[in-house]
Amino acid sequence: MSDQVMVTRSPASAERDGWYSYYVLVVLLLVYIFNFVDRQILAILAEDIKADLGISDSQLGFLYGTAFAMFYATFGIAFGRLRTPGIKGATDRPVSPD
């Protein structure tokens, strides 16, 4: 005898999950757009920022590359931890009919 549990989903649940997928897609698209625009603004204003702060080309390169990457990596991990506070994959467990 098999120990598999059959997972049944109602049509309302499937429809809700479909809309949620589109919602997540739109949110990720907006994040990507803001990320792109943010990087372009920094590139456009690089000479003005360099003159205003009185920094060298290498310091500007650090600001534009390394510091930016460290910021995104740090907050990416932090937001990932917020997203999965409990056991990873806890929402993917099948529900038994008992």
Rosetta blueprint (number, residue, H / E / L):
1 M L
2 S L
3 D L
4 Q L
5 V L
6 M L
7 V L
8 T L
9 R L
10 S L
11 P H
12 A H
13 S H
14 A H
15 E H
16 R H
17 D H
18 G H
19 W H
20 Y H
21 S H
22 Y H
23 Y H
24 V H
25 L H
26 V H
27 V H
28 L H
29 L H
30 L H
31 V H
32 Y H
33 I H
34 F H
35 N H
36 F H
37 V H
38 D H
39 R H
40 Q H
41 I H
42 L H
43 A H
44 I H
45 L L
46 A H
47 E H
48 D H
49 I H
50 K H
51 A H
52 D H
53 L H
54 G L
55 I L
56 S L
57 D H
58 S H
59 Q H
60 L H
61 G H
62 F H
63 L H
64 Y H
65 G H
66 T H
67 A H
68 F H
69 A H
70 M H
71 F H
72 Y H
73 A H
74 T H
75 F H
76 G H
77 I H
78 A H
79 F H
80 G H
81 R H
82 L H
83 R H
84 T L
85 P L
86 G L
87 I L
88 K L
89 G L
90 A H
91 T H
92 D H
93 R L
94 P L
95 V L
96 S L
97 P L
98 D L
